[in-house]
Amino acid sequence: MHEENCRQEIRVADRNTVTINRVLNVSSFDEDGILVKTECGNIVVEGEELTIENLEKSSGMILINGKIGGVFYVKEKARKRAVFC
């Protein structure tokens, strides 16, 4: 699916939880940032004390907990510098 035609749901609840659908895999993570590859593009979740609470590859859902600072789409070329500098 092309990114520009992709429908995706990202929910942030109380700046403590992020839920993302259409997840393919997690490219990298630590407690300050998580890089998630989705059908609609790469997403970076930044914050503090981040944990992956649940990753269901069969349904394509991820649940991230912690102090959420931001959620951003990033281009493939920007991926390496976008996370964990």
GUGUMAR-409219 format. One record per residue: residue number from 0; residue in one letter; x, y, z of N, C-alpha, C, O in turn. Coordinates in steps of 0.02 Angstrom, whole numbers. Last residue first. Layout:
! GUGUMAR-409219
+-----+---+--------+--------+--------+--------+--------+--------+--------+--------+--------+--------+--------+--------+
!   k ! r !     nX !     nY !     nZ !    caX !    caY !    caZ !     cX !     cY !     cZ !     oX !     oY !     oZ !
+-----+---+--------+--------+--------+--------+--------+--------+--------+--------+--------+--------+--------+--------+
! NUM ! a !      X !      Y !      Z !      X !      Y !      Z !      X !      Y !      Z !      X !      Y !      Z !
...
+-----+---+--------+--------+--------+--------+--------+--------+--------+--------+--------+--------+--------+--------+
! end
This chain:
! GUGUMAR-409219
+-----+---+--------+--------+--------+--------+--------+--------+--------+--------+--------+--------+--------+--------+
!   k ! r !     nX !     nY !     nZ !    caX !    caY !    caZ !     cX !     cY !     cZ !     oX !     oY !     oZ !
+-----+---+--------+--------+--------+--------+--------+--------+--------+--------+--------+--------+--------+--------+
!  84 ! c !    995 !    484 !    968 !   1058 !    519 !    954 !   1097 !    528 !   1018 !   1152 !    555 !   1017 !
!  83 ! f !    872 !    411 !    953 !    926 !    390 !    997 !    993 !    420 !    981 !   1044 !    385 !    981 !
!  82 ! v !    813 !    439 !    791 !    805 !    405 !    854 !    872 !    397 !    888 !    922 !    378 !    858 !
!  81 ! a !    845 !    503 !    675 !    785 !    524 !    709 !    780 !    495 !    779 !    746 !    523 !    823 !
!  80 ! r !    951 !    453 !    606 !    964 !    510 !    649 !    904 !    531 !    690 !    910 !    572 !    734 !
!  79 ! k !    890 !    345 !    540 !    948 !    334 !    582 !    962 !    392 !    629 !    984 !    382 !    686 !
!  78 ! r !    780 !    403 !    465 !    771 !    354 !    518 !    830 !    349 !    565 !    821 !    349 !    626 !
!  77 ! a !    786 !    479 !    355 !    795 !    513 !    419 !    795 !    465 !    478 !    809 !    485 !    534 !
!  76 ! k !    756 !    392 !    253 !    824 !    419 !    256 !    838 !    452 !    323 !    895 !    452 !    346 !
!  75 ! e !    618 !    368 !    277 !    666 !    313 !    282 !    737 !    340 !    290 !    776 !    313 !    330 !
!  74 ! k !    541 !    496 !    375 !    559 !    466 !    311 !    613 !    414 !    322 !    650 !    417 !    371 !
!  73 ! v !    424 !    480 !    509 !    490 !    498 !    483 !    503 !    463 !    417 !    478 !    408 !    405 !
!  72 ! y !    296 !    542 !    612 !    313 !    503 !    552 !    382 !    527 !    529 !    396 !    587 !    531 !
!  71 ! f !    296 !    545 !    790 !    312 !    576 !    727 !    320 !    525 !    672 !    347 !    470 !    683 !
!  70 ! v !    250 !    593 !    948 !    241 !    539 !    900 !    249 !    571 !    831 !    213 !    618 !    814 !
!  69 ! g !    317 !    635 !   1111 !    295 !    650 !   1043 !    290 !    588 !   1000 !    322 !    537 !   1014 !
!  68 ! g !    325 !    596 !   1243 !    346 !    664 !   1225 !    324 !    684 !   1156 !    313 !    743 !   1143 !
!  67 ! i !    253 !    498 !   1365 !    255 !    511 !   1294 !    272 !    585 !   1281 !    238 !    630 !   1306 !
!  66 ! k !    312 !    398 !   1478 !    298 !    470 !   1474 !    308 !    491 !   1402 !    364 !    501 !   1379 !
!  65 ! g !    232 !    239 !   1446 !    286 !    281 !   1471 !    264 !    354 !   1470 !    205 !    369 !   1463 !
!  64 ! n !    193 !    108 !   1327 !    181 !    145 !   1390 !    242 !    186 !   1408 !    298 !    169 !   1388 !
!  63 ! i !    119 !     52 !   1180 !    179 !     80 !   1211 !    159 !    120 !   1272 !    113 !    161 !   1269 !
!  62 ! l !     61 !    -74 !   1083 !     43 !    -33 !   1140 !    107 !    -13 !   1175 !    145 !    -56 !   1197 !
!  61 ! i !     20 !   -114 !    916 !     71 !   -106 !    967 !     44 !    -59 !   1021 !      8 !    -11 !   1006 !
!  60 ! m !    -47 !   -227 !    793 !    -57 !   -177 !    845 !      3 !   -175 !    893 !     33 !   -226 !    909 !
!  59 ! g !    -66 !   -328 !    698 !    -32 !   -267 !    680 !    -40 !   -210 !    730 !    -39 !   -152 !    711 !
!  58 ! s !   -114 !   -453 !    722 !   -164 !   -400 !    713 !   -133 !   -334 !    694 !   -169 !   -288 !    674 !
!  57 ! s !      9 !   -521 !    725 !    -47 !   -549 !    687 !   -101 !   -497 !    674 !   -132 !   -497 !    621 !
!  56 ! k !     91 !   -449 !    810 !    105 !   -447 !    739 !     47 !   -473 !    698 !     36 !   -451 !    642 !
!  55 ! e !     69 !   -360 !    942 !     34 !   -415 !    911 !     43 !   -411 !    836 !      9 !   -374 !    801 !
!  54 ! l !    145 !   -311 !   1082 !    155 !   -308 !   1010 !    123 !   -370 !    980 !    146 !   -426 !    991 !
!  53 ! n !    137 !   -217 !   1231 !    109 !   -272 !   1191 !    124 !   -259 !   1117 !    116 !   -202 !   1093 !
!  52 ! e !    223 !   -127 !   1291 !    179 !   -168 !   1333 !    153 !   -228 !   1295 !    147 !   -283 !   1323 !
!  51 ! i !    373 !    -68 !   1281 !    325 !    -98 !   1235 !    284 !   -147 !   1277 !    308 !   -200 !   1296 !
!  50 ! t !    410 !     83 !   1368 !    410 !     10 !   1364 !    359 !    -12 !   1312 !    309 !     22 !   1301 !
!  49 ! l !    501 !    227 !   1415 !    456 !    194 !   1368 !    465 !    118 !   1371 !    521 !     93 !   1376 !
!  48 ! e !    559 !    329 !   1494 !    537 !    266 !   1525 !    488 !    228 !   1481 !    440 !    198 !   1506 !
!  47 ! e !    505 !    461 !   1389 !    547 !    437 !   1443 !    516 !    374 !   1472 !    455 !    366 !   1473 !
!  46 ! g !    502 !    491 !   1212 !    480 !    503 !   1280 !    530 !    480 !   1330 !    590 !    478 !   1317 !
!  45 ! e !    438 !    461 !   1047 !    490 !    486 !   1092 !    460 !    498 !   1161 !    401 !    513 !   1168 !
!  44 ! v !    413 !    358 !    916 !    382 !    378 !    979 !    438 !    398 !   1026 !    481 !    357 !   1041 !
!  43 ! v !    411 !    367 !    745 !    453 !    372 !    803 !    410 !    395 !    862 !    374 !    445 !    857 !
!  42 ! i !    366 !    269 !    607 !    343 !    312 !    661 !    393 !    309 !    718 !    416 !    255 !    737 !
!  41 ! n !    363 !    247 !    431 !    399 !    239 !    494 !    376 !    291 !    545 !    366 !    349 !    528 !
!  40 ! g !    211 !    197 !    345 !    274 !    234 !    354 !    304 !    221 !    422 !    275 !    188 !    464 !
!  39 ! c !    103 !    114 !    339 !     93 !    183 !    318 !    156 !    226 !    325 !    153 !    287 !    313 !
!  38 ! e !    136 !     -5 !    393 !    116 !     -6 !    323 !    110 !     65 !    295 !    112 !     74 !    234 !
!  37 ! t !    277 !     36 !    499 !    207 !     20 !    487 !    194 !     18 !    412 !    237 !     38 !    372 !
!  36 ! k !    401 !     20 !    618 !    388 !     17 !    546 !    316 !     -5 !    536 !    295 !    -57 !    562 !
!  35 ! v !    451 !    122 !    748 !    402 !     72 !    728 !    393 !     76 !    652 !    378 !    129 !    626 !
!  34 ! l !    563 !    157 !    868 !    553 !    164 !    797 !    510 !    106 !    773 !    531 !     48 !    776 !
!  33 ! i !    562 !    240 !   1020 !    545 !    177 !    987 !    531 !    193 !    913 !    492 !    238 !    898 !
!  32 ! g !    656 !    310 !   1156 !    627 !    313 !   1090 !    616 !    244 !   1060 !    653 !    197 !   1072 !
!  31 ! d !    701 !    292 !   1286 !    691 !    361 !   1262 !    658 !    365 !   1194 !    635 !    419 !   1174 !
!  30 ! e !    726 !    159 !   1311 !    677 !    192 !   1354 !    662 !    264 !   1333 !    616 !    295 !   1360 !
!  29 ! d !    729 !     95 !   1144 !    758 !    100 !   1210 !    709 !    141 !   1251 !    655 !    156 !   1226 !
!  28 ! f !    728 !     12 !    985 !    695 !     42 !   1043 !    742 !     46 !   1102 !    788 !      6 !   1108 !
!  27 ! s !    694 !    -20 !    812 !    740 !     -9 !    867 !    701 !     21 !    925 !    648 !     52 !    916 !
!  26 ! s !    590 !    -75 !    734 !    658 !    -72 !    708 !    710 !    -62 !    762 !    764 !    -92 !    760 !
!  25 ! v !    458 !   -180 !    746 !    493 !   -128 !    784 !    566 !   -130 !    762 !    599 !   -181 !    770 !
!  24 ! n !    340 !   -205 !    610 !    390 !   -226 !    659 !    417 !   -166 !    696 !    402 !   -108 !    679 !
!  23 ! l !    211 !   -168 !    563 !    247 !   -223 !    532 !    300 !   -250 !    580 !    305 !   -311 !    590 !
!  22 ! v !     53 !   -107 !    612 !    123 !   -114 !    628 !    152 !   -176 !    593 !    122 !   -230 !    594 !
!  21 ! r !    -79 !    -63 !    608 !    -44 !    -76 !    545 !     32 !    -82 !    554 !     70 !    -63 !    510 !
!  20 ! n !    -94 !     54 !    748 !   -113 !     -5 !    709 !    -71 !     -9 !    644 !    -33 !     37 !    629 !
!  19 ! i !    -43 !    100 !    910 !    -35 !    110 !    838 !    -57 !     46 !    803 !    -40 !     -9 !    825 !
!  18 ! t !    -58 !    188 !   1059 !    -79 !    128 !   1023 !    -75 !    144 !    949 !   -101 !    195 !    926 !
!  17 ! v !     23 !    248 !   1200 !     14 !    256 !   1128 !     -6 !    188 !   1100 !     26 !    137 !   1114 !
!  16 ! t !      8 !    324 !   1359 !     -1 !    265 !   1318 !    -10 !    285 !   1245 !    -45 !    333 !   1230 !
!  15 ! n !     22 !    445 !   1421 !     52 !    387 !   1453 !     51 !    325 !   1409 !     90 !    278 !   1420 !
!  14 ! r !    -51 !    553 !   1381 !     22 !    557 !   1373 !     58 !    500 !   1408 !    118 !    506 !   1422 !
!  13 ! d !   -185 !    513 !   1382 !   -157 !    544 !   1442 !    -81 !    551 !   1441 !    -49 !    554 !   1493 !
!  12 ! a !   -159 !    420 !   1242 !   -204 !    428 !   1300 !   -165 !    455 !   1359 !   -118 !    424 !   1383 !
!  11 ! v !   -158 !    423 !   1072 !   -118 !    442 !   1130 !   -167 !    455 !   1187 !   -212 !    497 !   1180 !
!  10 ! r !   -170 !    321 !    932 !   -204 !    349 !    990 !   -154 !    363 !   1046 !   -114 !    320 !   1064 !
!   9 ! i !   -182 !    309 !    764 !   -134 !    318 !    817 !   -171 !    352 !    874 !   -199 !    406 !    866 !
!   8 ! e !   -225 !    222 !    622 !   -250 !    250 !    684 !   -194 !    250 !    735 !   -162 !    199 !    749 !
!   7 ! q !   -226 !    249 !    445 !   -194 !    223 !    506 !   -223 !    258 !    567 !   -242 !    316 !    564 !
!   6 ! r !   -230 !    220 !    277 !   -270 !    243 !    334 !   -242 !    209 !    396 !   -235 !    148 !    399 !
!   5 ! c !   -139 !    272 !    136 !   -143 !    228 !    193 !   -185 !    260 !    249 !   -176 !    318 !    266 !
!   4 ! n !   -101 !    342 !     27 !   -169 !    315 !     28 !   -183 !    273 !     89 !   -236 !    242 !     94 !
!   3 ! e !     32 !    373 !     47 !    -15 !    429 !     40 !    -88 !    406 !     41 !   -132 !    446 !     55 !
!   2 ! e !     97 !    247 !     49 !     90 !    286 !    110 !     37 !    340 !    105 !      1 !    353 !    153 !
!   1 ! h !     24 !    112 !    -38 !     62 !    174 !    -40 !     46 !    216 !     22 !    -11 !    219 !     44 !
!   0 ! m !     42 !    -59 !      0 !      0 !      0 !      0 !     44 !     62 !      0 !     96 !     64 !     34 !
+-----+---+--------+--------+--------+--------+--------+--------+--------+--------+--------+--------+--------+--------+
! end
